[in-house]
């Protein structure tokens, strides 16, 4: 083979985030949901700059020997990233200003600027500023090389151009005023008449009242700015010391890290931009233009004014027919393996299992891995209650889950105080598995029950993340889950090989290679060989090379990839037999499903792992087989819906065009809606059977 076709992961990620922006652009999406997609796009981009772009910038400073080991030039990549982001930001502004704002007006929702305010509204704004904003705005005159205040991470400011009133021809002076969106609502509802819903953004209230902050000056104009700071804790590769203390210390530094992005209103005049660049010691590649407003993730909180017809029709999570509120969920699991698919089915099935286990006198032990956890977690409350009732409870808390470190540390301390045996991250490895284990005495005999999932034990994200979970008492699985917990709790090399589970840092990569190699061998014999693989990200070069090898051998490969896809499909001699598409819709596709034809004896796995180098080589991940035939058939049905989606699926190609997949338009298939109604029909059938 020649040079490996490979899309840079950061470029691919930006292509994914553009798919989010496409949802905001799509007039078929309800109007207020389009605003939400603008918020998601902005939130994603903010984290991208805090982590990925900050990392690229550091690579620019490394020595020649280190750079030689990279497969990209950091300077060129940074330039490409900025070019792509600038194009997307221009489209973002176009979508908001030219599409969404006029549509809001059609529905009598008006986002007013200060020159559009009526006299009563002006008075309201002035009173609101006096009563609510004055303590927070913190105006400061800038004096080059003498007064350059610290710009807090992701906080909004107005950069003000002014001149002294007594000297109208004097040189320009400049000031900063904080926009306190961290203290007050970003969208302020105004007095309105008739059926109008008028509001003003907090930024424009500050603009309207800025003259009061500088009484000796004439305000020439004001433009919004924001600085994003490096948010990486840089602890993943530390192999010694107390990680808990290091993370606590690093969290304090996160808000004062170096600049990774300085965004400004693209209408800002050059003289003001140059002054700010010099004052805050910003380089050219720090500077990124946006529209009039920043921190657009605040659109998550845009008021709906009761206009529910401008939102998606509600799809309330459905009850799991066996587990939702079962008094004894272990009985249902003992009878047969159970499948849960959130958010279509309610996460209450998981909460109920933990809460029942906490009070069940037959349950003696509970073990769980926590990667991301809700701020208010009924599951962890249940663990603490279980301890009070005399059960042995242990929790492995991963404190390197990015941006959830503080929450996880807080919960870890609470669990410890309650008597739970808490095990924290160990250096060099992240634990990303989503597992729980319950030991229950039944007739004097101990039985193990396991929960294995593709998503976190997180009550909030389970409302929007699409994930699978299996509840089982299959001893082939439960014994190996117990084995893995033994490793995590004792930090000792595992002496028992995993035969059924594929576990990161042990056998995950090698077993995946074996499965792919089997398909390659079968294809070379002229027999049917195929794989259907679904995950969030595909980035690992070695496994991409293996997929190219399989494609060249004649294996048919269907990939459903939500986010990063560094594999390039449709390249002659590499990926002729590989098709890739991505589904971005109202729920976030998060499940990982691996299906191998395996000479007609189909093998199916669910997993916590994406196919990225970090997941396959540097994390404790768990990929688990689906042995129950009914569950296998159910998952296959749901995957087939995704393979046939022609409404929300985008084709991934070498040009990153993100074109919609429009096959068979005579029968539109929107996989997420079809999935919901699939479960709805099933549960209605179950209830019908139970009727007398």
NORZI-V593732 format. One record per residue. N is the residue number from 1. RES is the residue in three letters. PSI is psi in radians with two decimals (none if undefined). NEAR is the number of other ideal C-beta (glycine too) atoms within 10 Angstrom. Layout:
# NORZI-V593732
n:res:psi:near
N:RES:PSI:NEAR
N:RES:PSI:NEAR
This chain:
# NORZI-V593732
n:res:psi:near
1:UNK:2.64:10
2:UNK:-2.71:6
3:UNK:2.37:6
4:UNK:2.10:15
5:UNK:2.15:18
6:UNK:2.15:17
7:UNK:2.28:20
8:UNK:2.41:17
9:UNK:-0.60:19
10:UNK:-0.64:20
11:UNK:-0.73:16
12:UNK:-0.69:23
13:UNK:-0.72:22
14:UNK:-0.59:22
15:UNK:-0.71:22
16:UNK:-0.80:22
17:UNK:-0.47:22
18:UNK:-0.55:20
19:UNK:-0.57:20
20:UNK:-0.75:20
21:UNK:-0.57:23
22:UNK:-0.61:19
23:UNK:-0.64:20
24:UNK:-0.47:24
25:UNK:-0.37:18
26:UNK:2.00:15
27:UNK:-0.26:9
28:UNK:-0.28:7
29:UNK:2.35:19
30:UNK:2.53:18
31:UNK:-0.85:18
32:UNK:-0.43:22
33:UNK:-0.56:16
34:UNK:-0.69:23
35:UNK:-0.68:22
36:UNK:-0.67:20
37:UNK:-0.56:22
38:UNK:-0.70:25
39:UNK:-0.76:19
40:UNK:-0.80:20
41:UNK:-0.83:25
42:UNK:-0.74:24
43:UNK:-0.77:18
44:UNK:-0.80:17
45:UNK:-0.63:27
46:UNK:-0.82:22
47:UNK:-0.64:14
48:UNK:-0.77:20
49:UNK:-0.62:23
50:UNK:-0.51:23
51:UNK:-1.10:16
52:UNK:-0.87:18
53:UNK:-0.66:24
54:UNK:-0.67:21
55:UNK:-0.71:15
56:UNK:-0.71:18
57:UNK:-0.65:21
58:UNK:-0.63:15
59:UNK:-0.45:16
60:UNK:-0.40:13
61:UNK:-0.12:9
62:UNK:2.90:13
63:UNK:2.96:7
64:UNK:-0.65:6
65:UNK:-0.73:7
66:UNK:-0.76:10
67:UNK:-0.60:15
68:UNK:-0.40:8
69:UNK:-0.20:7
70:UNK:2.69:11
71:UNK:0.30:8
72:UNK:2.78:16
73:UNK:2.02:13
74:UNK:-0.63:17
75:UNK:-0.78:14
76:UNK:-0.75:10
77:UNK:-0.75:19
78:UNK:-0.70:17
79:UNK:-0.75:12
80:UNK:-0.76:16
81:UNK:-0.82:22
82:UNK:-0.69:17
83:UNK:-0.78:10
84:UNK:-0.79:17
85:UNK:-0.72:22
86:UNK:-0.74:14
87:UNK:-0.75:12
88:UNK:-0.66:17
89:UNK:-0.64:21
90:UNK:-0.69:14
91:UNK:-0.66:15
92:UNK:-0.88:21
93:UNK:-0.70:17
94:UNK:-0.78:13
95:UNK:-0.79:21
96:UNK:-0.91:21
97:UNK:-0.69:12
98:UNK:-0.29:10
99:UNK:-0.99:15
100:UNK:-0.79:20
101:UNK:-0.82:13
102:UNK:-0.63:9
103:UNK:-0.68:15
104:UNK:-0.73:23
105:UNK:-0.64:12
106:UNK:-0.47:8
107:UNK:0.36:15
108:UNK:0.48:14
109:UNK:2.09:22
110:UNK:2.09:16
111:UNK:1.83:19
112:UNK:2.58:17
113:UNK:2.96:13
114:UNK:-0.56:15
115:UNK:-0.17:7
116:UNK:-0.01:12
117:UNK:2.46:20
118:UNK:2.95:14
119:UNK:-0.80:7
120:UNK:-0.62:12
121:UNK:-0.64:18
122:UNK:-0.75:13
123:UNK:-0.70:12
124:UNK:-0.80:19
125:UNK:-0.74:23
126:UNK:-0.69:15
127:UNK:-0.70:10
128:UNK:-0.73:18
129:UNK:-0.81:19
130:UNK:-0.75:11
131:UNK:-0.49:9
132:UNK:-0.65:16
133:UNK:-0.52:21
134:UNK:-0.68:12
135:UNK:-0.23:9
136:UNK:-0.27:14
137:UNK:-0.49:21
138:UNK:1.14:12
139:UNK:2.50:15
140:UNK:2.30:16
141:UNK:2.37:14
142:UNK:2.35:18
143:UNK:2.00:11
144:UNK:2.32:10
145:UNK:0.05:7
146:UNK:-0.84:7
147:UNK:1.80:12
148:UNK:1.57:16
149:UNK:2.73:14
150:UNK:2.26:10
151:UNK:2.00:20
152:UNK:2.60:15
153:UNK:2.22:19
154:UNK:0.28:20
155:UNK:2.64:18
156:UNK:2.45:24
157:UNK:2.70:26
158:UNK:2.23:22
159:UNK:2.09:22
160:UNK:2.28:27
161:UNK:2.16:20
162:UNK:2.87:21
163:UNK:2.63:16
164:UNK:2.40:14
165:UNK:-0.67:12
166:UNK:-0.31:8
167:UNK:1.29:8
168:UNK:-0.37:8
169:UNK:0.19:6
170:UNK:2.95:11
171:UNK:2.68:7
172:UNK:2.51:12
173:UNK:2.86:17
174:UNK:2.64:18
175:UNK:2.89:21
176:UNK:2.49:22
177:UNK:2.26:22
178:UNK:2.42:21
179:UNK:1.86:28
180:UNK:1.00:19
181:UNK:-0.20:21
182:UNK:-0.21:13
183:UNK:-0.45:12
184:UNK:2.79:14
185:UNK:2.46:14
186:UNK:-0.51:22
187:UNK:2.05:15
188:UNK:2.14:19
189:UNK:2.37:13
190:UNK:2.75:20
191:UNK:2.28:12
192:UNK:2.81:18
193:UNK:2.69:8
194:UNK:-2.40:6
195:UNK:0.30:7
196:UNK:2.62:13
197:UNK:1.70:19
198:UNK:2.44:20
199:UNK:2.87:19
200:UNK:2.54:24
201:UNK:2.56:21
202:UNK:-0.63:23
203:UNK:-0.73:21
204:UNK:-0.38:23
205:UNK:-0.72:23
206:UNK:-0.75:28
207:UNK:-0.77:24
208:UNK:-0.58:21
209:UNK:0.12:19
210:UNK:-0.45:21
211:UNK:-0.51:13
212:UNK:-0.37:13
213:UNK:-0.33:20
214:UNK:1.29:18
215:UNK:-0.40:7
216:UNK:0.22:8
217:UNK:2.68:20
218:UNK:2.21:12
219:UNK:2.09:15
220:UNK:-0.77:14
221:UNK:2.99:16
222:UNK:2.47:23
223:UNK:2.50:20
224:UNK:2.58:25
225:UNK:2.83:23
226:UNK:2.47:22
227:UNK:2.25:22
228:UNK:2.33:26
229:UNK:2.70:20
230:UNK:2.16:23
231:UNK:0.13:19
232:UNK:2.37:17
233:UNK:-0.24:20
234:UNK:0.86:14
235:UNK:-0.06:18
236:UNK:-0.58:16
237:UNK:0.24:8
238:UNK:2.28:14
239:UNK:0.20:8
240:UNK:2.87:8
241:UNK:3.10:10
242:UNK:1.82:11
243:UNK:-0.62:18
244:UNK:-0.83:16
245:UNK:-0.66:9
246:UNK:-0.70:17
247:UNK:-0.72:20
248:UNK:-0.74:14
249:UNK:-0.73:12
250:UNK:-0.60:16
251:UNK:-0.59:13
252:UNK:-0.50:8
253:UNK:-0.31:12
254:UNK:-0.67:17
255:UNK:-0.11:13
256:UNK:0.31:11
257:UNK:2.99:18
258:UNK:2.78:10
259:UNK:2.42:20
260:UNK:-0.30:25
261:UNK:2.28:26
262:UNK:1.95:20
263:UNK:2.54:24
264:UNK:2.76:22
265:UNK:2.14:20
266:UNK:-0.20:16
267:UNK:-0.07:11
268:UNK:2.32:18
269:UNK:2.69:13
270:UNK:-0.65:7
271:UNK:-0.66:11
272:UNK:-0.71:21
273:UNK:-0.77:20
274:UNK:-0.69:10
275:UNK:-0.79:18
276:UNK:-0.71:23
277:UNK:-0.75:16
278:UNK:-0.73:12
279:UNK:-0.73:19
280:UNK:0.22:17
281:UNK:0.92:9
282:UNK:2.47:18
283:UNK:2.89:10
284:UNK:-0.70:7
285:UNK:0.08:17
286:UNK:-0.34:20
287:UNK:2.22:16
288:UNK:2.13:20
289:UNK:2.52:16
290:UNK:-2.91:24
291:UNK:-2.76:18
292:UNK:-0.49:17
293:UNK:2.57:22
294:UNK:-3.07:25
295:UNK:0.86:23
296:UNK:-0.03:23
297:UNK:-0.21:20
298:UNK:-0.23:20
299:UNK:-0.27:24
300:UNK:-0.51:14
301:UNK:0.32:11
302:UNK:2.26:18
303:UNK:2.49:14
304:UNK:-0.15:12
305:UNK:0.44:17
306:UNK:0.22:8
307:UNK:1.20:16
308:UNK:-0.38:12
309:UNK:-0.18:10
310:UNK:0.22:18
311:UNK:2.94:13
312:UNK:2.55:14
313:UNK:2.35:9
314:UNK:2.38:6
315:UNK:1.37:17
316:UNK:2.38:8
317:UNK:2.43:18
318:UNK:2.63:18
319:UNK:2.40:17
320:UNK:2.21:26
321:UNK:-0.40:19
322:UNK:-0.49:18
323:UNK:-0.27:23
324:UNK:-0.97:19
325:UNK:0.53:13
326:UNK:2.33:18
327:UNK:-0.58:8
328:UNK:1.42:11
329:UNK:-0.43:26
330:UNK:-0.55:22
331:UNK:-0.78:11
332:UNK:-0.68:18
333:UNK:-0.62:25
334:UNK:-0.61:16
335:UNK:-0.67:10
336:UNK:2.72:14
337:UNK:2.55:20
338:UNK:2.46:22
339:UNK:2.39:23
340:UNK:2.38:24
341:UNK:1.70:21
342:UNK:2.72:28
343:UNK:0.10:24
344:UNK:-0.69:19
345:UNK:2.59:23
346:UNK:2.42:21
347:UNK:-0.14:26
348:UNK:-0.50:20
349:UNK:-0.66:25
350:UNK:-0.79:25
351:UNK:-0.77:20
352:UNK:-0.69:20
353:UNK:-0.82:26
354:UNK:-0.74:24
355:UNK:-0.65:18
356:UNK:-0.69:19
357:UNK:-0.61:25
358:UNK:-0.56:21
359:UNK:-0.09:12
360:UNK:2.03:19
361:UNK:-0.33:10
362:UNK:-0.33:15
363:UNK:2.19:21
364:UNK:-0.52:15
365:UNK:2.51:18
366:UNK:2.31:25
367:UNK:2.52:26
368:UNK:2.62:25
369:UNK:2.23:26
370:UNK:1.99:28
371:UNK:-1.00:23
372:UNK:2.39:19
373:UNK:2.52:26
374:UNK:2.64:18
375:UNK:-0.67:11
376:UNK:1.70:9
377:UNK:2.00:20
378:UNK:-0.52:16
379:UNK:-0.82:22
380:UNK:-0.53:23
381:UNK:-0.68:16
382:UNK:-0.65:21
383:UNK:-0.71:29
384:UNK:-0.65:16
385:UNK:-0.66:17
386:UNK:-0.69:26
387:UNK:-0.75:17
388:UNK:-0.46:11
389:UNK:0.22:12
390:UNK:0.18:9
391:UNK:2.69:22
392:UNK:2.06:15
393:UNK:2.31:25
394:UNK:2.52:19
395:UNK:2.24:24
396:UNK:2.04:24
397:UNK:2.02:25
398:UNK:1.93:26
399:UNK:0.19:24
400:UNK:0.33:22
401:UNK:1.91:19
402:UNK:2.29:14
403:UNK:0.02:13
404:UNK:0.20:20
405:UNK:-0.81:21
406:UNK:-0.77:13
407:UNK:-0.76:17
408:UNK:-0.69:21
409:UNK:-0.75:17
410:UNK:-0.79:12
411:UNK:-0.67:23
412:UNK:-0.75:24
413:UNK:-0.70:13
414:UNK:-0.73:16
415:UNK:-0.73:22
416:UNK:-0.77:14
417:UNK:-0.52:10
418:UNK:-0.16:17
419:UNK:0.04:16
420:UNK:2.40:24
421:UNK:1.92:14
422:UNK:2.26:20
423:UNK:2.25:20
424:UNK:3.00:19
425:UNK:2.57:22
426:UNK:2.65:16
427:UNK:2.51:15
428:UNK:-0.21:14
429:UNK:2.39:18
430:UNK:2.49:21
431:UNK:1.96:28
432:UNK:0.00:23
433:UNK:2.67:27
434:UNK:1.52:25
435:UNK:2.63:24
436:UNK:2.65:26
437:UNK:2.38:20
438:UNK:2.30:29
439:UNK:2.21:19
440:UNK:2.31:21
441:UNK:2.12:13
442:UNK:1.88:12
443:UNK:0.54:6
444:UNK:-0.06:5
445:UNK:2.25:7
446:UNK:2.26:11
447:UNK:2.53:17
448:UNK:2.39:19
449:UNK:2.34:23
450:UNK:2.56:25
451:UNK:2.22:23
452:UNK:2.17:26
453:UNK:2.92:26
454:UNK:-0.16:27
455:UNK:3.07:23
456:UNK:2.84:24
457:UNK:1.24:27
458:UNK:1.91:23
459:UNK:-0.52:18
460:UNK:-0.86:15
461:UNK:-0.43:19
462:UNK:-0.18:26
463:UNK:-0.30:13
464:UNK:-0.30:12
465:UNK:2.30:19
466:UNK:1.97:25
467:UNK:2.70:25
468:UNK:2.67:23
469:UNK:2.56:24
470:UNK:2.36:24
471:UNK:2.22:27
472:UNK:2.69:25
473:UNK:0.28:19
474:UNK:2.07:17
475:UNK:-0.47:13
476:UNK:-0.61:12
477:UNK:-0.86:20
478:UNK:-0.63:19
479:UNK:-0.63:15
480:UNK:-0.53:21
481:UNK:-0.74:26
482:UNK:-0.70:18
483:UNK:-0.74:16
484:UNK:-0.72:24
485:UNK:-0.64:22
486:UNK:-0.69:14
487:UNK:-0.81:17
488:UNK:-0.63:20
489:UNK:-0.45:13
490:UNK:-0.15:10
491:UNK:0.82:9
492:UNK:2.62:9
493:UNK:2.42:7
494:UNK:2.21:17
495:UNK:-0.29:8
496:UNK:2.06:12
497:UNK:2.55:10
498:UNK:2.16:18
499:UNK:-0.50:11
500:UNK:-0.71:14
501:UNK:2.59:25
502:UNK:2.08:25
503:UNK:2.24:24
504:UNK:2.50:25
505:UNK:-0.10:17
506:UNK:-1.36:18
507:UNK:0.15:17
508:UNK:-0.93:23
509:UNK:-0.82:21
510:UNK:-0.67:10
511:UNK:-0.66:17
512:UNK:-0.72:23
513:UNK:-0.72:13
514:UNK:-0.75:11
515:UNK:-0.73:15
516:UNK:-0.73:23
517:UNK:-0.61:14
518:UNK:-0.74:18
519:UNK:-0.68:24
520:UNK:-0.83:17
521:UNK:-0.73:14
522:UNK:-0.75:21
523:UNK:-0.67:21
524:UNK:-0.37:12
525:UNK:-0.01:11
526:UNK:0.23:8
527:UNK:2.92:13
528:UNK:2.27:14
529:UNK:2.22:25
530:UNK:2.78:19
531:UNK:2.47:22
532:UNK:2.08:21
533:UNK:2.28:24
534:UNK:2.23:24
535:UNK:3.09:25
536:UNK:-0.66:23
537:UNK:2.50:22
538:UNK:1.89:24
539:UNK:-0.44:24
540:UNK:2.14:22
541:UNK:-0.68:13
542:UNK:-0.75:12
543:UNK:-0.49:19
544:UNK:-0.74:23
545:UNK:-0.70:15
546:UNK:-0.66:18
547:UNK:-0.66:24
548:UNK:-0.73:24
549:UNK:-0.74:15
550:UNK:-0.75:24
551:UNK:-0.78:24
552:UNK:-0.58:16
553:UNK:-0.23:18
554:UNK:0.17:19
555:UNK:2.26:25
556:UNK:2.17:17
557:UNK:2.13:22
558:UNK:2.17:18
559:UNK:2.31:22
560:UNK:1.87:25
561:UNK:2.03:24
562:UNK:-0.81:20
563:UNK:-1.98:24
564:UNK:2.30:24
565:UNK:1.77:27
566:UNK:-0.31:22
567:UNK:2.46:30
568:UNK:1.94:22
569:UNK:2.81:22
570:UNK:0.32:17
571:UNK:2.09:16
572:UNK:2.33:6
573:UNK:-0.09:11
574:UNK:-0.99:23
575:UNK:0.62:23
576:UNK:-0.59:13
577:UNK:0.30:21
578:UNK:2.22:24
579:UNK:2.49:17
580:UNK:2.34:21
581:UNK:2.88:24
582:UNK:2.43:22
583:UNK:2.10:23
584:UNK:2.09:23
585:UNK:-2.77:18
586:UNK:-0.48:21
587:UNK:2.64:20
588:UNK:2.05:19
589:UNK:2.04:23
590:UNK:-0.21:22
591:UNK:2.61:25
592:UNK:2.17:25
593:UNK:2.23:21
594:UNK:2.11:23
595:UNK:2.19:20
596:UNK:2.31:22
597:UNK:-0.75:20
598:UNK:0.99:16
599:UNK:0.61:15
600:UNK:-0.20:8
601:UNK:1.26:7
602:UNK:2.31:14
603:UNK:2.34:16
604:UNK:2.38:19
605:UNK:2.57:21
606:UNK:2.74:25
607:UNK:2.70:28
608:UNK:-0.12:26
609:UNK:2.28:28
610:UNK:2.91:23
611:UNK:1.15:29
612:UNK:2.71:21
613:UNK:-0.72:15
614:UNK:-0.65:17
615:UNK:-0.68:25
616:UNK:-0.40:22
617:UNK:-0.44:14
618:UNK:0.20:17
619:UNK:2.67:24
620:UNK:1.79:25
621:UNK:2.78:26
622:UNK:2.12:27
623:UNK:2.22:23
624:UNK:2.47:24
625:UNK:2.64:19
626:UNK:1.84:25
627:UNK:-0.50:15
628:UNK:2.17:17
629:UNK:-0.68:9
630:UNK:-0.70:10
631:UNK:-0.69:19
632:UNK:-0.78:17
633:UNK:-0.68:12
634:UNK:-0.82:18
635:UNK:-0.70:22
636:UNK:-0.71:16
637:UNK:-0.76:12
638:UNK:-0.66:23
639:UNK:-0.66:20
640:UNK:-0.62:13
641:UNK:-0.74:17
642:UNK:-0.67:24
643:UNK:-0.38:16
644:UNK:0.09:15
645:UNK:2.22:23
646:UNK:0.41:18
647:UNK:-0.86:18
648:UNK:-0.01:25
649:UNK:2.36:24
650:UNK:2.49:21
651:UNK:2.27:17
652:UNK:2.14:30
653:UNK:3.14:16
654:UNK:-0.36:12
655:UNK:-0.04:9
656:UNK:0.78:17
657:UNK:-0.38:11
658:UNK:0.75:18
659:UNK:2.51:12
660:UNK:2.49:14
661:UNK:1.97:19
662:UNK:0.57:11
663:UNK:2.53:11
664:UNK:0.80:10
665:UNK:-0.21:9
666:UNK:-0.42:5
667:UNK:1.58:8
668:UNK:2.31:12
669:UNK:1.96:20
670:UNK:1.81:17
671:UNK:-0.74:26
672:UNK:-0.74:20
673:UNK:-0.72:19
674:UNK:-0.64:18
675:UNK:-0.79:19
676:UNK:-0.84:21
677:UNK:-0.41:11
678:UNK:-0.85:17
679:UNK:-0.62:20
680:UNK:-0.76:13
681:UNK:-0.70:10
682:UNK:-0.80:14
683:UNK:-0.60:16
684:UNK:-0.62:11
685:UNK:-0.68:11
686:UNK:-0.79:12
687:UNK:-0.62:11
688:UNK:-0.67:8
689:UNK:-0.52:8
690:UNK:-0.23:8
691:UNK:2.48:5
692:UNK:none:2
